[in-house]
């Protein structure tokens, strides 16, 4: 399940980063990008690479937050401990599928 979620985050963000980079560098020349008042000074390939990975990072953050917020309440509240490992006196100790609340 974790690998599937990782794919849900990284693949769409990869596509979005490619589109964002194409649109951004269609409008702005990498040799003329300002960096704190001066020209960046990196090669075009380095600027394209850094730009792509920054766009990918932003898009992956957005996708990860989407996956985080789409979880259901039973998934969030499910007890991470198996029933026998729950503390003695826990009202949900006998129920395998119960949450800790």
N, CA, C and O atoms as a Tinker XYZ file with bonds, in Angstrom:
   404  protein
     1  N      0.830000   -1.199000    0.000000    73     2
     2  CA     0.000000    0.000000    0.000000    64     1     3
     3  C      0.870000    1.258000    0.000000    63     2     4     5
     4  O      0.533000    2.249000   -0.648000    81     3
     5  N      1.997000    1.216000    0.733000    73     3     6
     6  CA     2.863000    2.392000    0.778000    64     5     7
     7  C      3.518000    2.655000   -0.581000    63     6     8     9
     8  O      3.687000    3.807000   -0.980000    81     7
     9  N      3.883000    1.587000   -1.285000    73     7    10
    10  CA     4.462000    1.759000   -2.620000    64     9    11
    11  C      3.429000    2.345000   -3.572000    63    10    12    13
    12  O      3.760000    3.180000   -4.414000    81    11
    13  N      2.193000    1.915000   -3.441000    73    11    14
    14  CA     1.127000    2.450000   -4.285000    64    13    15
    15  C      0.923000    3.939000   -4.004000    63    14    16    17
    16  O      0.768000    4.728000   -4.937000    81    15
    17  N      0.923000    4.326000   -2.743000    73    15    18
    18  CA     0.784000    5.747000   -2.403000    64    17    19
    19  C      1.967000    6.555000   -2.911000    63    18    20    21
    20  O      1.798000    7.684000   -3.370000    81    19
    21  N      3.159000    5.984000   -2.832000    73    19    22
    22  CA     4.346000    6.667000   -3.342000    64    21    23
    23  C      4.214000    6.913000   -4.845000    63    22    24    25
    24  O      4.575000    7.980000   -5.340000    81    23
    25  N      3.702000    5.934000   -5.555000    73    23    26
    26  CA     3.473000    6.095000   -6.994000    64    25    27
    27  C      2.389000    7.136000   -7.242000    63    26    28    29
    28  O      2.501000    7.937000   -8.170000    81    27
    29  N      1.334000    7.134000   -6.416000    73    27    30
    30  CA     0.262000    8.134000   -6.552000    64    29    31
    31  C      0.797000    9.543000   -6.361000    63    30    32    33
    32  O      0.267000   10.491000   -6.940000    81    31
    33  N      1.824000    9.689000   -5.568000    73    31    34
    34  CA     2.408000   11.014000   -5.321000    64    33    35
    35  C      3.422000   11.383000   -6.396000    63    34    36    37
    36  O      3.355000   12.473000   -6.964000    81    35
    37  N      4.357000   10.485000   -6.677000    73    35    38
    38  CA     5.491000   10.840000   -7.541000    64    37    39
    39  C      5.148000   10.909000   -9.034000    63    38    40    41
    40  O      5.658000   11.779000   -9.740000    81    39
    41  N      4.300000   10.012000   -9.517000    73    39    42
    42  CA     4.037000   10.018000  -10.957000    64    41    43
    43  C      3.260000   11.254000  -11.415000    63    42    44    45
    44  O      3.701000   11.908000  -12.360000    81    43
    45  N      2.135000   11.609000  -10.803000    73    43    46
    46  CA     1.437000   12.823000  -11.252000    64    45    47
    47  C      2.276000   14.089000  -11.031000    63    46    48    49
    48  O      2.212000   15.028000  -11.824000    81    47
    49  N      3.057000   14.105000   -9.956000    73    47    50
    50  CA     3.885000   15.282000   -9.710000    64    49    51
    51  C      5.012000   15.374000  -10.737000    63    50    52    53
    52  O      5.442000   16.477000  -11.075000    81    51
    53  N      5.496000   14.245000  -11.238000    73    51    54
    54  CA     6.507000   14.243000  -12.296000    64    53    55
    55  C      5.936000   14.857000  -13.573000    63    54    56    57
    56  O      6.584000   15.681000  -14.219000    81    55
    57  N      4.723000   14.451000  -13.929000    73    55    58
    58  CA     4.069000   14.998000  -15.126000    64    57    59
    59  C      3.807000   16.495000  -14.939000    63    58    60    61
    60  O      4.058000   17.286000  -15.848000    81    59
    61  N      3.311000   16.880000  -13.778000    73    59    62
    62  CA     3.034000   18.296000  -13.516000    64    61    63
    63  C      4.321000   19.117000  -13.548000    63    62    64    65
    64  O      4.318000   20.247000  -14.035000    81    63
    65  N      5.417000   18.564000  -13.037000    73    63    66
    66  CA     6.696000   19.282000  -13.053000    64    65    67
    67  C      7.183000   19.481000  -14.488000    63    66    68    69
    68  O      7.721000   20.538000  -14.819000    81    67
    69  N      6.999000   18.483000  -15.330000    73    67    70
    70  CA     7.399000   18.625000  -16.730000    64    69    71
    71  C      6.602000   19.713000  -17.439000    63    70    72    73
    72  O      7.160000   20.509000  -18.195000    81    71
    73  N      5.307000   19.742000  -17.194000    73    71    74
    74  CA     4.456000   20.773000  -17.803000    64    73    75
    75  C      4.818000   22.157000  -17.253000    63    74    76    77
    76  O      4.926000   23.122000  -18.010000    81    75
    77  N      5.002000   22.245000  -15.937000    73    75    78
    78  CA     5.347000   23.533000  -15.315000    64    77    79
    79  C      6.683000   24.052000  -15.825000    63    78    80    81
    80  O      6.832000   25.245000  -16.091000    81    79
    81  N      7.656000   23.151000  -15.962000    73    79    82
    82  CA     8.962000   23.588000  -16.467000    64    81    83
    83  C      8.864000   24.065000  -17.913000    63    82    84    85
    84  O      9.458000   25.080000  -18.278000    81    83
    85  N      8.119000   23.336000  -18.728000    73    83    86
    86  CA     7.970000   23.753000  -20.127000    64    85    87
    87  C      7.317000   25.127000  -20.217000    63    86    88    89
    88  O      7.752000   25.976000  -20.994000    81    87
    89  N      6.280000   25.340000  -19.427000    73    87    90
    90  CA     5.608000   26.643000  -19.449000    64    89    91
    91  C      6.502000   27.755000  -18.892000    63    90    92    93
    92  O      6.564000   28.847000  -19.456000    81    91
    93  N      7.183000   27.478000  -17.801000    73    91    94
    94  CA     8.024000   28.488000  -17.166000    64    93    95
    95  C      9.177000   28.903000  -18.072000    63    94    96    97
    96  O      9.420000   30.093000  -18.273000    81    95
    97  N      9.890000   27.911000  -18.620000    73    95    98
    98  CA    11.056000   28.244000  -19.435000    64    97    99
    99  C     10.693000   28.642000  -20.863000    63    98   100   101
   100  O     11.569000   29.031000  -21.636000    81    99
   101  N      9.417000   28.550000  -21.221000    73    99   102
   102  CA     8.962000   29.156000  -22.469000    64   101   103
   103  C      8.896000   30.666000  -22.310000    63   102   104   105
   104  O      9.137000   31.411000  -23.261000    81   103
   105  N      8.571000   31.110000  -21.111000    73   103   106
   106  CA     8.431000   32.542000  -20.843000    64   105   107
   107  C      9.756000   33.171000  -20.412000    63   106   108   109
   108  O     10.053000   34.299000  -20.804000    81   107
   109  N     10.562000   32.456000  -19.605000    73   107   110
   110  CA    11.798000   33.012000  -19.050000    64   109   111
   111  C     13.024000   32.315000  -19.614000    63   110   112   113
   112  O     13.046000   31.094000  -19.763000    81   111
   113  N     14.043000   33.105000  -19.925000    73   111   114
   114  CA    15.315000   32.579000  -20.413000    64   113   115
   115  C     16.176000   32.183000  -19.214000    63   114   116   117
   116  O     16.359000   32.995000  -18.307000    81   115
   117  N     16.713000   30.954000  -19.182000    73   115   118
   118  CA    17.505000   30.526000  -18.032000    64   117   119
   119  C     18.783000   31.348000  -17.817000    63   118   120   121
   120  O     19.266000   31.458000  -16.690000    81   119
   121  N     19.322000   31.914000  -18.878000    73   119   122
   122  CA    20.540000   32.724000  -18.733000    64   121   123
   123  C     20.271000   34.099000  -18.132000    63   122   124   125
   124  O     21.209000   34.779000  -17.716000    81   123
   125  N     19.031000   34.512000  -18.080000    73   123   126
   126  CA    18.697000   35.840000  -17.576000    64   125   127
   127  C     17.898000   35.808000  -16.275000    63   126   128   129
   128  O     17.362000   36.836000  -15.861000    81   127
   129  N     17.808000   34.650000  -15.625000    73   127   130
   130  CA    17.064000   34.560000  -14.373000    64   129   131
   131  C     17.811000   35.290000  -13.260000    63   130   132   133
   132  O     18.993000   35.028000  -13.036000    81   131
   133  N     17.148000   36.188000  -12.571000    73   131   134
   134  CA    17.827000   36.887000  -11.471000    64   133   135
   135  C     17.907000   36.011000  -10.222000    63   134   136   137
   136  O     17.004000   35.225000   -9.937000    81   135
   137  N     18.988000   36.162000   -9.499000    73   135   138
   138  CA    19.197000   35.449000   -8.248000    64   137   139
   139  C     19.719000   36.440000   -7.225000    63   138   140   141
   140  O     20.912000   36.741000   -7.197000    81   139
   141  N     18.839000   36.942000   -6.394000    73   139   142
   142  CA    19.164000   37.967000   -5.397000    64   141   143
   143  C     19.855000   39.177000   -6.026000    63   142   144   145
   144  O     20.877000   39.649000   -5.528000    81   143
   145  N     19.293000   39.663000   -7.107000    73   143   146
   146  CA    19.777000   40.885000   -7.736000    64   145   147
   147  C     20.840000   40.694000   -8.792000    63   146   148   149
   148  O     21.150000   41.644000   -9.512000    81   147
   149  N     21.413000   39.513000   -8.918000    73   147   150
   150  CA    22.407000   39.264000   -9.959000    64   149   151
   151  C     21.937000   38.087000  -10.811000    63   150   152   153
   152  O     20.967000   37.405000  -10.477000    81   151
   153  N     22.646000   37.864000  -11.915000    73   151   154
   154  CA    22.296000   36.757000  -12.798000    64   153   155
   155  C     22.719000   35.448000  -12.131000    63   154   156   157
   156  O     23.740000   35.400000  -11.444000    81   155
   157  N     21.939000   34.394000  -12.331000    73   155   158
   158  CA    22.180000   33.107000  -11.678000    64   157   159
   159  C     23.574000   32.561000  -11.980000    63   158   160   161
   160  O     24.256000   32.095000  -11.067000    81   159
   161  N     24.003000   32.606000  -13.215000    73   159   162
   162  CA    25.359000   32.215000  -13.582000    64   161   163
   163  C     25.564000   30.727000  -13.787000    63   162   164   165
   164  O     26.700000   30.310000  -14.013000    81   163
   165  N     24.536000   29.909000  -13.720000    73   163   166
   166  CA    24.668000   28.468000  -13.968000    64   165   167
   167  C     24.410000   28.191000  -15.444000    63   166   168   169
   168  O     23.838000   29.021000  -16.151000    81   167
   169  N     24.834000   27.024000  -15.899000    73   167   170
   170  CA    24.590000   26.655000  -17.294000    64   169   171
   171  C     23.096000   26.446000  -17.517000    63   170   172   173
   172  O     22.325000   26.299000  -16.569000    81   171
   173  N     22.705000   26.437000  -18.788000    73   171   174
   174  CA    21.289000   26.225000  -19.112000    64   173   175
   175  C     20.810000   24.865000  -18.603000    63   174   176   177
   176  O     19.725000   24.756000  -18.034000    81   175
   177  N     21.622000   23.836000  -18.811000    73   175   178
   178  CA    21.230000   22.494000  -18.385000    64   177   179
   179  C     21.061000   22.425000  -16.863000    63   178   180   181
   180  O     20.122000   21.800000  -16.370000    81   179
   181  N     21.963000   23.061000  -16.128000    73   179   182
   182  CA    21.849000   23.076000  -14.671000    64   181   183
   183  C     20.591000   23.832000  -14.239000    63   182   184   185
   184  O     19.893000   23.407000  -13.318000    81   183
   185  N     20.309000   24.933000  -14.894000    73   183   186
   186  CA    19.118000   25.712000  -14.560000    64   185   187
   187  C     17.853000   24.922000  -14.862000    63   186   188   189
   188  O     16.915000   24.926000  -14.065000    81   187
   189  N     17.817000   24.241000  -16.014000    73   187   190
   190  CA    16.666000   23.410000  -16.342000    64   189   191
   191  C     16.503000   22.279000  -15.319000    63   190   192   193
   192  O     15.387000   21.987000  -14.889000    81   191
   193  N     17.595000   21.657000  -14.939000    73   191   194
   194  CA    17.543000   20.544000  -13.985000    64   193   195
   195  C     17.074000   21.011000  -12.611000    63   194   196   197
   196  O     16.192000   20.397000  -12.010000    81   195
   197  N     17.657000   22.089000  -12.118000    73   195   198
   198  CA    17.254000   22.621000  -10.814000    64   197   199
   199  C     15.789000   23.042000  -10.851000    63   198   200   201
   200  O     15.038000   22.773000   -9.913000    81   199
   201  N     15.387000   23.696000  -11.925000    73   199   202
   202  CA    13.995000   24.112000  -12.067000    64   201   203
   203  C     13.051000   22.929000  -12.070000    63   202   204   205
   204  O     12.009000   22.959000  -11.415000    81   203
   205  N     13.415000   21.872000  -12.815000    73   203   206
   206  CA    12.558000   20.688000  -12.865000    64   205   207
   207  C     12.404000   20.068000  -11.485000    63   206   208   209
   208  O     11.290000   19.742000  -11.074000    81   207
   209  N     13.510000   19.900000  -10.764000    73   207   210
   210  CA    13.419000   19.269000   -9.450000    64   209   211
   211  C     12.682000   20.146000   -8.440000    63   210   212   213
   212  O     12.017000   19.617000   -7.549000    81   211
   213  N     12.778000   21.449000   -8.554000    73   211   214
   214  CA    11.993000   22.325000   -7.673000    64   213   215
   215  C     10.501000   22.224000   -7.990000    63   214   216   217
   216  O      9.672000   22.146000   -7.083000    81   215
   217  N     10.164000   22.226000   -9.287000    73   215   218
   218  CA     8.761000   22.053000   -9.666000    64   217   219
   219  C      8.242000   20.686000   -9.212000    63   218   220   221
   220  O      7.099000   20.568000   -8.772000    81   219
   221  N      9.085000   19.658000   -9.322000    73   219   222
   222  CA     8.698000   18.310000   -8.901000    64   221   223
   223  C      8.480000   18.272000   -7.384000    63   222   224   225
   224  O      7.543000   17.632000   -6.907000    81   223
   225  N      9.330000   18.945000   -6.644000    73   223   226
   226  CA     9.185000   19.007000   -5.196000    64   225   227
   227  C      7.868000   19.683000   -4.798000    63   226   228   229
   228  O      7.153000   19.187000   -3.927000    81   227
   229  N      7.552000   20.804000   -5.432000    73   227   230
   230  CA     6.299000   21.503000   -5.126000    64   229   231
   231  C      5.085000   20.651000   -5.488000    63   230   232   233
   232  O      4.124000   20.576000   -4.722000    81   231
   233  N      5.129000   20.013000   -6.652000    73   231   234
   234  CA     3.996000   19.190000   -7.079000    64   233   235
   235  C      3.873000   17.939000   -6.207000    63   234   236   237
   236  O      2.759000   17.513000   -5.902000    81   235
   237  N      4.996000   17.344000   -5.802000    73   235   238
   238  CA     4.953000   16.165000   -4.930000    64   237   239
   239  C      4.397000   16.539000   -3.558000    63   238   240   241
   240  O      3.663000   15.760000   -2.950000    81   239
   241  N      4.743000   17.719000   -3.076000    73   239   242
   242  CA     4.194000   18.175000   -1.795000    64   241   243
   243  C      2.677000   18.309000   -1.884000    63   242   244   245
   244  O      1.955000   17.914000   -0.968000    81   243
   245  N      2.212000   18.858000   -2.971000    73   243   246
   246  CA     0.772000   19.006000   -3.168000    64   245   247
   247  C      0.090000   17.642000   -3.258000    63   246   248   249
   248  O     -0.963000   17.438000   -2.653000    81   247
   249  N      0.672000   16.718000   -3.999000    73   247   250
   250  CA     0.080000   15.380000   -4.124000    64   249   251
   251  C      0.113000   14.634000   -2.794000    63   250   252   253
   252  O     -0.838000   13.927000   -2.457000    81   251
   253  N      1.193000   14.784000   -2.039000    73   251   254
   254  CA     1.288000   14.114000   -0.737000    64   253   255
   255  C      0.241000   14.656000    0.232000    63   254   256   257
   256  O     -0.369000   13.894000    0.981000    81   255
   257  N      0.035000   15.964000    0.217000    73   255   258
   258  CA    -1.002000   16.531000    1.076000    64   257   259
   259  C     -2.387000   16.051000    0.674000    63   258   260   261
   260  O     -3.238000   15.819000    1.533000    81   259
   261  N     -2.618000   15.901000   -0.615000    73   259   262
   262  CA    -3.894000   15.375000   -1.086000    64   261   263
   263  C     -4.109000   13.955000   -0.574000    63   262   264   265
   264  O     -5.195000   13.633000   -0.092000    81   263
   265  N     -3.094000   13.102000   -0.671000    73   263   266
   266  CA    -3.205000   11.730000   -0.156000    64   265   267
   267  C     -3.405000   11.723000    1.355000    63   266   268   269
   268  O     -4.150000   10.898000    1.884000    81   267
   269  N     -2.745000   12.635000    2.040000    73   267   270
   270  CA    -2.882000   12.705000    3.491000    64   269   271
   271  C     -4.299000   13.099000    3.893000    63   270   272   273
   272  O     -4.871000   12.507000    4.808000    81   271
   273  N     -4.866000   14.086000    3.221000    73   271   274
   274  CA    -6.184000   14.581000    3.595000    64   273   275
   275  C     -7.335000   13.716000    3.100000    63   274   276   277
   276  O     -8.464000   13.910000    3.551000    81   275
   277  N     -7.106000   12.783000    2.206000    73   275   278
   278  CA    -8.197000   11.957000    1.706000    64   277   279
   279  C     -8.414000   10.701000    2.554000    63   278   280   281
   280  O     -9.325000    9.923000    2.270000    81   279
   281  N     -7.609000   10.493000    3.572000    73   279   282
   282  CA    -7.782000    9.326000    4.433000    64   281   283
   283  C     -9.101000    9.401000    5.191000    63   282   284   285
   284  O     -9.554000   10.482000    5.567000    81   283
   285  N     -9.706000    8.244000    5.408000    73   283   286
   286  CA   -10.955000    8.175000    6.144000    64   285   287
   287  C    -10.717000    8.167000    7.647000    63   286   288   289
   288  O     -9.597000    7.937000    8.104000    81   287
   289  N    -11.767000    8.417000    8.409000    73   287   290
   290  CA   -11.621000    8.474000    9.864000    64   289   291
   291  C    -11.235000    7.122000   10.450000    63   290   292   293
   292  O    -10.471000    7.069000   11.413000    81   291
   293  N    -11.750000    6.018000    9.885000    73   291   294
   294  CA   -11.385000    4.707000   10.413000    64   293   295
   295  C     -9.916000    4.391000   10.148000    63   294   296   297
   296  O     -9.286000    3.692000   10.942000    81   295
   297  N     -9.365000    4.891000    9.055000    73   295   298
   298  CA    -7.946000    4.680000    8.773000    64   297   299
   299  C     -7.072000    5.506000    9.717000    63   298   300   301
   300  O     -6.008000    5.053000   10.140000    81   299
   301  N     -7.516000    6.700000   10.040000    73   299   302
   302  CA    -6.757000    7.573000   10.929000    64   301   303
   303  C     -6.817000    7.062000   12.367000    63   302   304   305
   304  O     -5.810000    7.083000   13.075000    81   303
   305  N     -7.974000    6.610000   12.797000    73   303   306
   306  CA    -8.180000    6.231000   14.189000    64   305   307
   307  C     -7.909000    4.763000   14.488000    63   306   308   309
   308  O     -8.059000    4.337000   15.634000    81   307
   309  N     -7.519000    3.989000   13.501000    73   307   310
   310  CA    -7.252000    2.572000   13.716000    64   309   311
   311  C     -6.053000    2.424000   14.658000    63   310   312   313
   312  O     -5.058000    3.136000   14.526000    81   311
   313  N     -6.157000    1.524000   15.577000    73   311   314
   314  CA    -5.081000    1.300000   16.541000    64   313   315
   315  C     -3.916000    0.593000   15.849000    63   314   316   317
   316  O     -4.132000   -0.411000   15.170000    81   315
   317  N     -2.694000    1.088000   16.003000    73   315   318
   318  CA    -1.555000    0.460000   15.343000    64   317   319
   319  C     -1.115000   -0.836000   16.015000    63   318   320   321
   320  O     -0.348000   -1.603000   15.433000    81   319
   321  N     -1.591000   -1.090000   17.231000    73   319   322
   322  CA    -1.198000   -2.290000   17.965000    64   321   323
   323  C     -2.155000   -3.433000   17.668000    63   322   324   325
   324  O     -3.361000   -3.215000   17.554000    81   323
   325  N     -1.635000   -4.646000   17.542000    73   323   326
   326  CA    -2.551000   -5.790000   17.428000    64   325   327
   327  C     -3.303000   -5.959000   18.743000    63   326   328   329
   328  O     -2.830000   -5.527000   19.795000    81   327
   329  N     -4.468000   -6.585000   18.684000    73   327   330
   330  CA    -5.334000   -6.680000   19.863000    64   329   331
   331  C     -4.635000   -7.264000   21.098000    63   330   332   333
   332  O     -4.818000   -6.720000   22.187000    81   331
   333  N     -3.853000   -8.331000   20.990000    73   331   334
   334  CA    -3.206000   -8.868000   22.194000    64   333   335
   335  C     -2.142000   -7.933000   22.789000    63   334   336   337
   336  O     -1.836000   -8.034000   23.977000    81   335
   337  N     -1.582000   -7.036000   21.992000    73   335   338
   338  CA    -0.520000   -6.148000   22.475000    64   337   339
   339  C     -1.061000   -4.860000   23.092000    63   338   340   341
   340  O     -0.293000   -4.057000   23.620000    81   339
   341  N     -2.374000   -4.659000   23.030000    73   339   342
   342  CA    -2.962000   -3.460000   23.618000    64   341   343
   343  C     -2.898000   -3.549000   25.138000    63   342   344   345
   344  O     -2.920000   -4.647000   25.693000    81   343
   345  N     -2.820000   -2.418000   25.811000    73   343   346
   346  CA    -2.692000   -2.444000   27.268000    64   345   347
   347  C     -3.888000   -3.126000   27.942000    63   346   348   349
   348  O     -5.014000   -3.097000   27.447000    81   347
   349  N     -3.596000   -3.733000   29.077000    73   347   350
   350  CA    -4.664000   -4.362000   29.851000    64   349   351
   351  C     -5.594000   -3.255000   30.336000    63   350   352   353
   352  O     -5.142000   -2.222000   30.831000    81   351
   353  N     -6.871000   -3.478000   30.192000    73   351   354
   354  CA    -7.862000   -2.481000   30.558000    64   353   355
   355  C     -8.354000   -1.669000   29.371000    63   354   356   357
   356  O     -9.310000   -0.905000   29.497000    81   355
   357  N     -7.710000   -1.827000   28.218000    73   355   358
   358  CA    -8.161000   -1.126000   27.007000    64   357   359
   359  C     -9.501000   -1.719000   26.589000    63   358   360   361
   360  O     -9.601000   -2.935000   26.422000    81   359
   361  N    -10.535000   -0.896000   26.414000    73   359   362
   362  CA   -11.849000   -1.435000   26.065000    64   361   363
   363  C    -11.880000   -2.068000   24.677000    63   362   364   365
   364  O    -12.812000   -2.811000   24.370000    81   363
   365  N    -10.914000   -1.802000   23.853000    73   363   366
   366  CA   -10.893000   -2.338000   22.487000    64   365   367
   367  C     -9.922000   -3.508000   22.350000    63   366   368   369
   368  O     -9.602000   -3.909000   21.231000    81   367
   369  N     -9.452000   -4.057000   23.455000    73   367   370
   370  CA    -8.451000   -5.119000   23.401000    64   369   371
   371  C     -8.978000   -6.375000   22.714000    63   370   372   373
   372  O     -8.210000   -7.073000   22.051000    81   371
   373  N    -10.229000   -6.670000   22.848000    73   371   374
   374  CA   -10.779000   -7.890000   22.260000    64   373   375
   375  C    -11.227000   -7.708000   20.815000    63   374   376   377
   376  O    -11.494000   -8.696000   20.131000    81   375
   377  N    -11.315000   -6.477000   20.337000    73   375   378
   378  CA   -11.804000   -6.202000   18.989000    64   377   379
   379  C    -10.639000   -5.942000   18.059000    63   378   380   381
   380  O     -9.934000   -4.947000   18.229000    81   379
   381  N    -10.411000   -6.810000   17.073000    73   379   382
   382  CA    -9.288000   -6.681000   16.127000    64   381   383
   383  C     -9.354000   -5.434000   15.282000    63   382   384   385
   384  O     -8.314000   -4.850000   14.976000    81   383
   385  N    -10.553000   -4.998000   14.889000    73   383   386
   386  CA   -10.714000   -3.903000   13.945000    64   385   387
   387  C    -11.034000   -2.557000   14.615000    63   386   388   389
   388  O    -11.317000   -1.578000   13.924000    81   387
   389  N    -10.992000   -2.505000   15.917000    73   387   390
   390  CA   -11.400000   -1.297000   16.631000    64   389   391
   391  C    -10.280000   -0.274000   16.675000    63   390   392   393
   392  O     -9.097000   -0.597000   16.562000    81   391
   393  N    -10.690000    0.950000   16.841000    73   391   394
   394  CA    -9.709000    2.011000   17.024000    64   393   395
   395  C     -9.349000    2.092000   18.508000    63   394   396   397
   396  O    -10.007000    1.471000   19.342000    81   395
   397  N     -8.321000    2.843000   18.831000    73   395   398
   398  CA    -7.874000    2.953000   20.223000    64   397   399
   399  C     -8.740000    3.889000   21.044000    63   398   400   401
   400  O     -8.546000    3.978000   22.257000    81   399
   401  N     -9.668000    4.576000   20.447000    73   399   402
   402  CA   -10.463000    5.542000   21.198000    64   401   403
   403  C    -11.614000    4.899000   21.909000    63   402   404
   404  O    -12.381000    5.583000   22.587000    81   403
